[in-house]
Amino acid sequence: MKPKLDLNKTYAVALEGGGAKGAYEIGVWKALEEMGIRYNAVSGTSVGALNGALMAMRDLPRAIAAWSDIRLDKVINYEADEEENLRKIVSGEIDLGSIQDVIRQAFDVIHDRGLDVAPLRAWVHEVVDSKKIKTSDVALFIATVSLTDRKGLELRLNDLEEEEIYDMLLASAYHPSFRLEKLGGKLYADGGFIDNLPLHVLVENGYKDIIAVRLPGGMGRERRFKIPEDVEIHYIDTDADLGGVLNFDAEQARRDMKIGYFDAWHDLCGLWGKHYYIERGMSEREAFEQIVARYQRRTPGVSLRELCEEELLRIGKALGVGGDYYDFFIALLEIAAAECALDPFRFYGDRELLSAVRDALNARKEEAAATAEEESAGAERGEELCTLGE
Protein backbone atom coordinates (compact mmCIF):
# COMPACT_ATOMS: atom_id res chain seq x y z
CA MET A 1 0.00 0.00 0.00
CA LYS A 2 1.18 3.47 -0.83
CA PRO A 3 -0.14 6.76 0.53
CA LYS A 4 -1.86 9.06 -1.93
CA LEU A 5 0.21 11.96 -0.60
CA ASP A 6 3.27 13.25 -2.41
CA LEU A 7 6.18 11.75 -0.47
CA ASN A 8 8.53 14.33 -1.96
CA LYS A 9 6.79 17.00 0.10
CA THR A 10 7.26 17.83 3.77
CA TYR A 11 4.08 18.23 5.82
CA ALA A 12 2.83 20.06 8.88
CA VAL A 13 0.65 18.12 11.32
CA ALA A 14 -2.28 19.50 13.35
CA LEU A 15 -3.38 17.53 16.43
CA GLU A 16 -6.82 18.03 17.97
CA GLY A 17 -7.49 18.13 21.70
CA GLY A 18 -9.45 15.33 23.35
CA GLY A 19 -7.93 14.24 26.66
CA ALA A 20 -7.33 10.53 27.03
CA LYS A 21 -8.33 9.99 23.39
CA GLY A 22 -4.96 11.47 22.46
CA ALA A 23 -3.41 7.99 22.34
CA TYR A 24 -5.05 7.75 18.91
CA GLU A 25 -2.67 10.45 17.63
CA ILE A 26 0.38 8.39 18.59
CA GLY A 27 -0.93 5.52 16.46
CA VAL A 28 -1.34 7.94 13.55
CA TRP A 29 2.23 9.15 14.05
CA LYS A 30 3.54 5.58 13.93
CA ALA A 31 1.78 5.05 10.60
CA LEU A 32 3.19 8.30 9.18
CA GLU A 33 6.68 7.12 10.06
CA GLU A 34 6.14 3.78 8.34
CA MET A 35 4.74 5.48 5.24
CA GLY A 36 7.84 7.66 5.01
CA ILE A 37 5.88 10.91 5.40
CA ARG A 38 8.16 13.74 6.50
CA TYR A 39 7.05 16.61 8.74
CA ASN A 40 8.68 19.86 9.85
CA ALA A 41 5.91 21.46 11.95
CA VAL A 42 3.31 20.34 14.47
CA SER A 43 0.47 22.28 16.06
CA GLY A 44 -1.61 20.98 18.94
CA THR A 45 -4.22 21.88 21.47
CA SER A 46 -4.47 20.31 24.93
CA VAL A 47 -3.41 16.66 24.62
CA GLY A 48 -2.54 17.46 21.01
CA ALA A 49 0.03 19.94 22.33
CA LEU A 50 1.58 17.27 24.56
CA ASN A 51 1.71 14.79 21.69
CA GLY A 52 3.05 17.54 19.44
CA ALA A 53 5.93 18.04 21.87
CA LEU A 54 6.84 14.37 21.50
CA MET A 55 6.63 14.68 17.71
CA ALA A 56 8.91 17.73 17.86
CA MET A 57 11.35 15.60 19.86
CA ARG A 58 11.02 12.90 17.15
CA ASP A 59 10.84 10.27 19.88
CA LEU A 60 8.10 7.84 18.88
CA PRO A 61 9.28 5.00 21.17
CA ARG A 62 9.05 7.31 24.19
CA ALA A 63 5.54 8.37 23.17
CA ILE A 64 4.34 4.78 22.76
CA ALA A 65 5.88 3.77 26.11
CA ALA A 66 4.34 6.76 27.91
CA TRP A 67 0.83 6.10 26.61
CA SER A 68 1.10 2.33 27.06
CA ASP A 69 1.61 2.87 30.78
CA ILE A 70 -0.88 5.71 31.32
CA ARG A 71 -3.15 5.69 34.39
CA LEU A 72 -5.59 8.18 35.87
CA ASP A 73 -3.36 8.70 38.92
CA LYS A 74 -0.61 9.88 36.56
CA VAL A 75 -2.87 12.77 35.58
CA ILE A 76 -4.75 13.76 38.75
CA ASN A 77 -4.59 13.31 42.51
CA TYR A 78 -7.77 12.19 44.22
CA GLU A 79 -8.91 11.01 47.62
CA ALA A 80 -10.51 7.64 48.29
CA ASP A 81 -13.94 9.21 48.81
CA GLU A 82 -13.70 10.94 45.42
CA GLU A 83 -13.02 7.77 43.48
CA GLU A 84 -16.68 6.99 42.74
CA ASN A 85 -17.35 10.50 41.42
CA LEU A 86 -14.26 10.32 39.23
CA ARG A 87 -15.37 6.94 37.94
CA LYS A 88 -18.63 8.58 36.82
CA ILE A 89 -16.73 11.28 34.97
CA VAL A 90 -14.38 8.79 33.33
CA SER A 91 -17.17 6.43 32.27
CA GLY A 92 -19.23 9.25 30.81
CA GLU A 93 -22.08 9.02 33.32
CA ILE A 94 -21.51 12.75 33.84
CA ASP A 95 -21.61 14.49 30.49
CA LEU A 96 -18.51 16.54 29.76
CA GLY A 97 -19.56 17.37 26.24
CA SER A 98 -20.85 20.87 26.90
CA ILE A 99 -18.45 23.74 27.53
CA GLN A 100 -21.21 25.63 29.34
CA ASP A 101 -21.94 22.81 31.79
CA VAL A 102 -18.56 21.21 32.23
CA ILE A 103 -17.12 23.61 34.82
CA ARG A 104 -20.18 23.45 37.05
CA GLN A 105 -20.49 19.66 36.83
CA ALA A 106 -16.83 18.85 37.30
CA PHE A 107 -16.30 21.27 40.18
CA ASP A 108 -19.45 20.10 41.94
CA VAL A 109 -18.23 16.52 41.72
CA ILE A 110 -14.89 17.36 43.36
CA HIS A 111 -16.37 19.48 46.16
CA ASP A 112 -15.87 22.78 44.34
CA ARG A 113 -12.09 22.39 44.51
CA GLY A 114 -11.21 21.29 41.02
CA LEU A 115 -8.99 18.35 40.11
CA ASP A 116 -5.44 18.41 41.44
CA VAL A 117 -3.21 17.84 38.40
CA ALA A 118 0.17 17.81 40.11
CA PRO A 119 0.75 14.30 38.67
CA LEU A 120 0.15 15.67 35.15
CA ARG A 121 2.85 18.28 35.67
CA ALA A 122 5.24 15.54 36.83
CA TRP A 123 4.26 13.35 33.86
CA VAL A 124 4.93 16.17 31.39
CA HIS A 125 8.36 16.77 32.91
CA GLU A 126 9.05 13.05 32.74
CA VAL A 127 8.18 12.47 29.08
CA VAL A 128 8.97 15.86 27.50
CA ASP A 129 12.53 17.10 26.97
CA SER A 130 12.33 20.89 26.56
CA LYS A 131 15.97 21.08 25.42
CA LYS A 132 15.17 18.86 22.43
CA ILE A 133 12.17 21.05 21.57
CA LYS A 134 14.29 24.21 21.59
CA THR A 135 16.85 22.64 19.24
CA SER A 136 14.37 20.66 17.13
CA ASP A 137 14.07 21.02 13.37
CA VAL A 138 10.29 20.74 13.93
CA ALA A 139 8.39 23.94 14.70
CA LEU A 140 5.95 23.36 17.58
CA PHE A 141 2.85 25.56 17.93
CA ILE A 142 0.19 25.38 20.65
CA ALA A 143 -3.09 27.12 21.42
CA THR A 144 -4.14 28.25 24.89
CA VAL A 145 -6.14 30.98 26.62
CA SER A 146 -4.67 33.52 29.02
CA LEU A 147 -7.37 34.15 31.61
CA THR A 148 -5.19 36.83 33.16
CA ASP A 149 -4.84 38.76 29.89
CA ARG A 150 -8.29 37.70 28.64
CA LYS A 151 -7.11 36.60 25.20
CA GLY A 152 -6.39 33.52 23.14
CA LEU A 153 -2.79 32.70 22.32
CA GLU A 154 -1.03 30.85 19.50
CA LEU A 155 2.57 30.27 20.56
CA ARG A 156 5.71 28.82 18.97
CA LEU A 157 7.23 26.87 21.86
CA ASN A 158 10.70 26.49 20.32
CA ASP A 159 11.25 30.20 21.05
CA LEU A 160 10.46 29.96 24.78
CA GLU A 161 12.71 29.23 27.76
CA GLU A 162 12.91 25.59 28.81
CA GLU A 163 10.72 25.84 31.93
CA GLU A 164 8.27 28.07 30.09
CA ILE A 165 7.81 25.31 27.50
CA TYR A 166 6.52 23.01 30.26
CA ASP A 167 4.22 25.72 31.57
CA MET A 168 2.68 26.44 28.18
CA LEU A 169 2.16 22.74 27.42
CA LEU A 170 0.19 22.53 30.68
CA ALA A 171 -1.58 25.80 29.87
CA SER A 172 -2.84 24.38 26.59
CA ALA A 173 -4.13 21.27 28.40
CA TYR A 174 -5.84 23.06 31.30
CA HIS A 175 -9.19 21.26 31.20
CA PRO A 176 -12.04 23.24 32.86
CA SER A 177 -12.31 20.65 35.65
CA PHE A 178 -8.68 21.20 36.73
CA ARG A 179 -7.83 23.26 39.80
CA LEU A 180 -6.71 26.69 38.65
CA GLU A 181 -3.07 27.39 39.34
CA LYS A 182 -0.80 30.11 38.08
CA LEU A 183 1.76 29.21 35.43
CA GLY A 184 4.50 31.77 35.10
CA GLY A 185 2.44 34.16 37.21
CA LYS A 186 -0.72 33.90 35.04
CA LEU A 187 -3.87 31.81 34.85
CA TYR A 188 -4.61 29.81 31.70
CA ALA A 189 -7.41 27.70 30.26
CA ASP A 190 -7.55 24.85 27.75
CA GLY A 191 -6.75 25.90 24.20
CA GLY A 192 -9.96 24.21 23.08
CA PHE A 193 -11.79 27.37 24.06
CA ILE A 194 -10.29 29.14 21.02
CA ASP A 195 -9.17 26.41 18.62
CA ASN A 196 -9.36 22.70 19.32
CA LEU A 197 -7.84 21.81 15.93
CA PRO A 198 -5.14 24.47 15.41
CA LEU A 199 -4.95 24.75 11.64
CA HIS A 200 -4.99 28.55 11.66
CA VAL A 201 -1.56 28.90 13.26
CA LEU A 202 -0.02 26.61 10.62
CA VAL A 203 -1.60 28.47 7.72
CA GLU A 204 -0.61 31.83 9.21
CA ASN A 205 2.99 30.62 9.39
CA GLY A 206 3.07 29.66 5.73
CA TYR A 207 2.54 25.89 5.76
CA LYS A 208 0.74 24.69 2.63
CA ASP A 209 0.56 20.90 3.03
CA ILE A 210 -1.11 19.82 6.26
CA ILE A 211 -2.24 16.56 7.85
CA ALA A 212 -5.00 17.14 10.41
CA VAL A 213 -5.75 14.48 13.03
CA ARG A 214 -9.24 14.67 14.52
CA LEU A 215 -10.54 13.15 17.75
CA PRO A 216 -14.24 12.26 18.03
CA GLY A 217 -16.46 14.07 20.50
CA GLY A 218 -13.76 16.48 21.60
CA MET A 219 -14.98 19.45 23.61
CA GLY A 220 -14.10 22.90 22.41
CA ARG A 221 -14.48 24.97 19.30
CA GLU A 222 -12.74 25.03 15.97
CA ARG A 223 -11.52 28.40 14.77
CA ARG A 224 -13.21 29.38 11.53
CA PHE A 225 -11.14 31.09 8.87
CA LYS A 226 -10.80 31.00 5.10
CA ILE A 227 -8.44 28.29 3.90
CA PRO A 228 -6.30 29.67 1.03
CA GLU A 229 -6.66 27.90 -2.30
CA ASP A 230 -3.00 26.85 -2.29
CA VAL A 231 -3.33 25.07 1.08
CA GLU A 232 -4.17 21.36 1.02
CA ILE A 233 -5.39 19.60 4.18
CA HIS A 234 -5.56 15.83 4.53
CA TYR A 235 -7.81 14.70 7.39
CA ILE A 236 -7.51 11.55 9.50
CA ASP A 237 -10.48 10.76 11.74
CA THR A 238 -12.48 7.89 13.14
CA ASP A 239 -15.98 6.69 13.97
CA ALA A 240 -14.59 4.34 16.63
CA ASP A 241 -15.28 4.68 20.34
CA LEU A 242 -12.00 5.90 21.85
CA GLY A 243 -13.30 6.04 25.42
CA GLY A 244 -13.97 9.05 27.62
CA VAL A 245 -12.03 12.32 27.78
CA LEU A 246 -10.67 11.42 31.24
CA ASN A 247 -10.47 7.67 30.73
CA PHE A 248 -6.71 7.46 31.20
CA ASP A 249 -6.29 3.71 31.11
CA ALA A 250 -3.37 1.79 29.61
CA GLU A 251 -5.49 -0.89 27.95
CA GLN A 252 -7.78 1.71 26.36
CA ALA A 253 -4.76 3.76 25.26
CA ARG A 254 -3.13 0.77 23.56
CA ARG A 255 -6.37 0.06 21.72
CA ASP A 256 -6.72 3.71 20.66
CA MET A 257 -3.15 3.74 19.34
CA LYS A 258 -3.95 0.68 17.26
CA ILE A 259 -7.07 2.33 15.84
CA GLY A 260 -5.12 5.50 15.02
CA TYR A 261 -2.45 3.46 13.24
CA PHE A 262 -4.94 1.64 11.02
CA ASP A 263 -7.08 4.74 10.42
CA ALA A 264 -4.06 6.65 9.13
CA TRP A 265 -3.39 3.94 6.56
CA HIS A 266 -7.10 3.87 5.71
CA ASP A 267 -7.46 7.61 5.15
CA LEU A 268 -4.12 8.35 3.51
CA CYS A 269 -3.99 5.25 1.30
CA GLY A 270 -7.63 5.24 0.23
CA LEU A 271 -8.61 1.95 1.86
CA TRP A 272 -12.24 0.86 1.99
CA GLY A 273 -14.49 -0.18 4.85
CA LYS A 274 -15.82 1.43 8.00
CA HIS A 275 -14.83 -1.32 10.42
CA TYR A 276 -12.23 -3.23 8.40
CA TYR A 277 -9.23 -2.01 6.41
CA ILE A 278 -9.69 -3.20 2.84
CA GLU A 279 -7.54 -2.62 -0.22
CA ARG A 280 -9.58 -2.54 -3.39
CA GLY A 281 -8.86 -5.08 -6.10
CA MET A 282 -12.28 -5.71 -7.65
CA SER A 283 -14.04 -3.63 -10.24
CA GLU A 284 -17.63 -2.53 -9.65
CA ARG A 285 -18.80 -5.19 -12.13
CA GLU A 286 -16.99 -7.95 -10.22
CA ALA A 287 -18.51 -6.71 -6.97
CA PHE A 288 -21.96 -6.63 -8.59
CA GLU A 289 -21.55 -10.21 -9.78
CA GLN A 290 -20.64 -11.30 -6.24
CA ILE A 291 -23.78 -9.62 -4.88
CA VAL A 292 -26.03 -11.16 -7.53
CA ALA A 293 -24.54 -14.62 -7.04
CA ARG A 294 -25.14 -14.40 -3.30
CA TYR A 295 -28.77 -13.39 -3.53
CA GLN A 296 -29.58 -15.79 -6.35
CA ARG A 297 -28.29 -18.60 -4.13
CA ARG A 298 -30.44 -17.36 -1.26
CA THR A 299 -33.56 -16.72 -3.37
CA PRO A 300 -33.42 -19.08 -6.36
CA GLY A 301 -35.80 -18.16 -9.14
CA VAL A 302 -35.69 -14.40 -8.53
CA SER A 303 -35.27 -12.45 -11.76
CA LEU A 304 -32.26 -10.18 -12.21
CA ARG A 305 -34.57 -7.18 -12.70
CA GLU A 306 -36.52 -7.94 -9.55
CA LEU A 307 -33.29 -8.43 -7.66
CA CYS A 308 -31.75 -5.12 -8.81
CA GLU A 309 -34.83 -2.89 -8.83
CA GLU A 310 -36.54 -4.19 -5.72
CA GLU A 311 -34.53 -6.45 -3.42
CA LEU A 312 -31.15 -4.72 -3.59
CA LEU A 313 -32.78 -1.31 -3.43
CA ARG A 314 -34.59 -2.32 -0.24
CA ILE A 315 -31.47 -3.79 1.34
CA GLY A 316 -29.36 -0.78 0.36
CA LYS A 317 -31.79 1.59 2.05
CA ALA A 318 -31.91 -0.57 5.17
CA LEU A 319 -28.10 -0.56 5.38
CA GLY A 320 -27.81 3.13 4.53
CA VAL A 321 -25.36 2.35 1.73
CA GLY A 322 -24.52 5.09 -0.75
CA GLY A 323 -22.17 5.00 -3.72
CA ASP A 324 -22.06 2.26 -6.31
CA TYR A 325 -22.24 -1.55 -6.20
CA TYR A 326 -18.69 -1.78 -4.85
CA ASP A 327 -19.76 0.25 -1.80
CA PHE A 328 -22.75 -2.11 -1.47
CA PHE A 329 -20.48 -5.15 -1.69
CA ILE A 330 -18.07 -3.81 0.95
CA ALA A 331 -20.96 -3.08 3.34
CA LEU A 332 -22.20 -6.67 3.02
CA LEU A 333 -18.68 -8.06 3.28
CA GLU A 334 -18.01 -6.15 6.52
CA ILE A 335 -21.23 -7.46 8.06
CA ALA A 336 -20.27 -11.02 7.16
CA ALA A 337 -16.71 -10.54 8.44
CA ALA A 338 -17.99 -9.23 11.78
CA GLU A 339 -20.43 -12.13 12.09
CA CYS A 340 -17.51 -14.49 11.51
CA ALA A 341 -15.50 -12.63 14.17
CA LEU A 342 -12.61 -11.94 11.78
CA ASP A 343 -9.86 -9.72 13.17
CA PRO A 344 -10.54 -6.10 12.12
CA PHE A 345 -7.03 -4.96 12.97
CA ARG A 346 -5.18 -6.15 9.91
CA PHE A 347 -5.09 -5.22 6.24
CA TYR A 348 -7.12 -7.26 3.76
CA GLY A 349 -7.51 -7.29 0.01
CA ASP A 350 -11.20 -7.46 -0.88
CA ARG A 351 -10.83 -10.93 -2.44
CA GLU A 352 -8.76 -12.05 0.56
CA LEU A 353 -11.44 -10.93 3.00
CA LEU A 354 -14.15 -12.59 0.91
CA SER A 355 -12.15 -15.82 0.95
CA ALA A 356 -11.63 -15.56 4.73
CA VAL A 357 -15.38 -15.11 5.23
CA ARG A 358 -16.12 -18.16 3.09
CA ASP A 359 -13.55 -20.25 4.95
CA ALA A 360 -15.03 -19.18 8.29
CA LEU A 361 -18.57 -19.98 7.17
CA ASN A 362 -17.52 -23.38 5.81
CA ALA A 363 -15.70 -24.15 9.06
CA ARG A 364 -18.83 -23.17 10.98
CA LYS A 365 -20.97 -25.47 8.81
CA GLU A 366 -18.55 -28.35 9.27
CA GLU A 367 -18.50 -27.78 13.02
CA ALA A 368 -22.30 -27.67 13.13
CA ALA A 369 -22.51 -30.87 11.07
CA ALA A 370 -20.02 -32.61 13.33
CA THR A 371 -21.94 -31.48 16.42
CA ALA A 372 -25.22 -32.68 14.94
CA GLU A 373 -23.65 -36.04 14.06
CA GLU A 374 -22.25 -36.36 17.57
CA GLU A 375 -25.59 -35.49 19.11
CA SER A 376 -27.32 -38.00 16.84
CA ALA A 377 -24.83 -40.70 17.79
CA GLY A 378 -25.32 -39.84 21.46
CA ALA A 379 -29.06 -40.13 21.06
CA GLU A 380 -28.68 -43.57 19.44
CA ARG A 381 -26.44 -44.76 22.27
CA GLY A 382 -29.01 -43.47 24.73
CA GLU A 383 -31.75 -45.45 23.00
CA GLU A 384 -29.59 -48.57 23.10
CA LEU A 385 -29.01 -48.16 26.84
CA CYS A 386 -32.72 -47.69 27.37
CA THR A 387 -33.37 -50.88 25.40
CA LEU A 388 -30.82 -52.80 27.48
CA GLY A 389 -32.61 -51.69 30.61
CA GLU A 390 -35.96 -53.12 29.52
N, C-alpha and C positions, 0 to 999 in steps of 0.2 A: 504494500500500500504506500502511496505517495501523497503527501499533502498537496492541496490545490494552490497553496501559497507559492509565491516566487521565493525560492530558497537563496537566491542571490541578494535579496533585500535583507535589511536589518530592521526589526520591529520594536515598537514600544508596547508594553503590556499594561492594561488597566485592570485592577483587582477590586471587586465590589466588597463592601462590608457585609457581615452576616454572622458574627460571633463564632460559635463552635462549628458552623458549616464551612469555615475557612479551610478545613482539611482538604476539601474538594479542590482548592486552588493549587495545593501541592501536587496532587495527582495530575492536574493539567500541566504543571511545570515539568514534571517527569516526562510526559508525552512530548512536550515541545523539545526537550533535550534529545530524545530518541529520534525525533523527526529531523533534527539538525537545523531547527529554527533559531536564528540568532536574535538577540535583543540587546538594546543599549539604553533603555529607559523603562522604568516601572512607576506607575502611580497606584496608590491604594488608599482606601478609607477604612478605619477601624481595623478589623482583623486583616483586611487587605493591605493596610500599611505595614503590619507586622510581617506578613508573608512577603511583601515587597522588599522589606529590609533583608530578608534571607536571600531573595533573588538578586539583590544588589551585591550581596556578599558572594554570590555564585556558589552557595554551599547547599546543594540539594540533599546530600546525605544527612546533614545536620537537621534540615527541615523535616525530613521523613522521620528521623529518630525522635525529634521533639514532639511531633504530633502523634506518633505511635505510642507515646508514653503519657499523653495528656490525661489529666484528671481535674475534677472540679476544684479540689483543694489546692491545685496549682494556680488557680485563677482568683479564688476568693477565700477569705477566712469566714467561718461560721461556727456558731455555738451548737451544741447538741440539740437544744430546744428549737433551733431554727431549721433543722434538717428537713422536717416534713414540709415546711413552707417552700424551701428551696427545691425540694423534689417536685412540688406542684409547678413551680416556674419552669424547671428543666423539662418536665414532661409535657408542658403546654396546657396544663389545666388552667393556668392563669394566662390570659391572652396578652402577649407582648407585641402584638402586631400594630397597635395604634400609638403613634407618637404622643397624641393628646392624653391617652390614658396610662401610658407606661410608667411615668414618674410616680403618679399617685398609687398605682397598684403595687409597684415594686417596693416603694418606700413604706407603704402600709404593711406589707408582708414582713419586712425586716425592722419592725418597730420604729419606723420613721428615722432610721439611722443611715440607711443606705448600705450597700455591700462593701465590705472592707476588701480592697483589691491589692493589699500589700504583697500577696503571693504572685500576682500578675507582674508587678514591678520586678520582683526577684526573677521571675521566669524570663522576662524580656532581657534583663541583664545577663542571664545565663545563656540564652540562645543567640542574642544579637551581639555582634562585634562592631562597635561604632567606628573603630579605627579602619576596618575594612570598608565601611560605607564611605568614609571621607576620602579614601584613596581609590574607590571603585571606578571602573570605566562605565558603570551603569548609573545614570541619573535617577535619583529616587525622589519622588514627589508624594506629598500626603495632603489630605484635607482635614481640617479641624475647625472648631469654633472657639474664639476667645470670648468667654463670658465677661471677662474684665473689660475688654475693649469693645464688646458688643459688635463683633464683626467676624465673618468667615475668613479663613486663611487657606491659601494654597502655598505650601512651602517646599523648597528644594533642600532636603536634609543634608546632602553632601556638603553644603556651605556652612553648616552649623558646627558649634563646638561639640565635642564627644558626649558630654553629659547632657547637653541640650537635645541631642539626637534621641536619647532615651526618653526624655521628657515629652518630646513632640510625638513620638510613637505612641506613648500612653495617652497623650492628649487626643490623638485621632481616634483612639479606641475607648474613650470615656463614655461608656454606656450610661443612659439616664438613671439606671438603678444603682450605679456606683456611688459610694460616699465621696462627696466633693472634697478635693484636696488641691492645694495650690501647687503648680508646677512652674518652677522658675519665677515664683512670686505672683502668678496669675491663675485664674480659674478657666478651665476649658471644658468643652462638651464634644461628644462624638461627632466626627466629620460627616456622618450621615444626615445631620441636620441641614447641611448645605449641598452635599454632593456624594451620594453613596457609591456611585460609579464614576470616578474622577477622570473623565475623558477630556473635559475642558482644559485642564492644566497641561495635558499633553499636546493638544492642538495649539494652544496659546504659545507653547514653546517650540513649535515648528515641526512636530512629528506627524508624518503623513500616513504611515502604515502602522495600524494599531490592532492588537488582539485584545478583546475585552472579555473578561471572565465574569459571568453573572452568577449570583447565588439566589436560589428561590426563596421568596417570602421574606427577603431582608427588609428591616425597618429603615425608614429614612426616605429621602427624596433624591431624585436625579436632576441635576442641573440642566436646564433646557437652554440650548444655544444652537445657532446655525452651523451645521457641519460643512466646511468648505468642500467644493466639488472635487478637489484634488486629494482629499483625505479618504482613505479606505479603511473601514473598520470590520474586522472579522469577529463574530460573536461566538462564544462557547457557553452553553447553558444546559440546564437539565430539568426534567420533569420528575426526577427521583426525589424521594423523601430523604433529606440529609439530616434529619433530627432537629431538635430545638436549638434556638439561638444560644442558650446557656447549657446545652447538653454536652459538656466537656467530658467525653468518655473515650478511652483508648480504642475500644472495639468499634464504636461508631465512627471514630476518626479514620481508622484503617479502612473501613468500608467506604467512607466518603472519598478518601484518596483514590481508591480503586475506581469508583464511579467517575471521578474527575479525569482520571487517566484514559478510560475508555471513551468518555464523552468528547475529549479533545480529538482523539483519532476519528470519532464519528463525524464531528462538525467540520474539521479541517480537511478530512480526506473524502468527504461526501459519502459516508456509509449510510446504509438504509436501516430502518427499524426504529421503534420507539423503546423497546425493552431488550433487544438483541443488537449486535453489532455486525451488520451483514454487508459484505462486498458484492456489488452487483455483477452478475455474469450473464444472466438471461436477458433476452429481448422481451418487449411487451407481448409479442405474439407467443413466445415460448411460455411466458407466465400465464397467458390466457388459455393456452392448451392444457396446462396443468390444472387450472381451475375447472375447465369444462370436463376434463377426464374425471376429476374427483366427484363432481356433482352428477355426472352421468352414471358413475358406479353406484352412487347413493340413491339416485332416483332413475332407474332404468326406464326407458320409454319416453322420457321427457324430450321434447323437441328443442333444438338449438335456439330457435327464436323465443320459445317460452322461457328457456333457461336464462337467456341474455336480457330479455325485455321485462321479465317479471321476477324470477327467482333471485338472480344476482342483484337486481336493482333493490329488491327488498332487503337482502342481506347486507348490501353496501350501506344502505341507510341505517340499518340497525347497528352496524359497526362504526358508523360515522367516518367511513373511508372516502377521502377525496382522491384526486389525481386519476391516473389511468389504471389499466388492469394489472400493471406491475405493483402499484401501491396496494391494490386489492389482494394480490397474491401474497405480498409480504405481511399484510395484516392477518391473513388466515394462517400463514406459516408461523408467525409469532405466537398465535393462540395455541396452535398444535405443539410448538416447542415448549411452551410453558406447561401445558397439560402433561407433557412427557418429562417434565422436570429437568430439561436440558440446561446446562450451565450457561447463564447469560453473560458471564464475564470471560469471554474469549471471542476471537474473531472467526466468523464463518463466511464462506462463500455461499451464495443462495442455494446452489445445487448441493453443496456439502451439508447445509442445515436441513434441506429437504430429505437427503439420504439418512441423516441422523434421526430425524423424526420417524421415517419409515422403519428404520432398524429398531427404534424404541417401541413402536407400535407392534411390530412383529414379535419382539421379545415378550411384550405384554400378552399377546395372544397365545404364544407358546406356553407361557407361565400359567395362564388361565386354563388352557387345555390340559396341562399336566396336573394342575390342582383338581380340575373336574374329574380326570381319570383316577387320581388318587382317592378322591372322595367316593367315586363310584366303586372302586375296588374295596374301600373300607366298608361301604354299605353291603357289598356282597359277602364280605367276611363276617359282618354282623349277622346277616341272614343265616349264614352257615352255622354260626354259634348258637343262634336261636333254635335252629333245626336240631342240633345235637342235644339241646336241653330238653327237647320234647320227649 
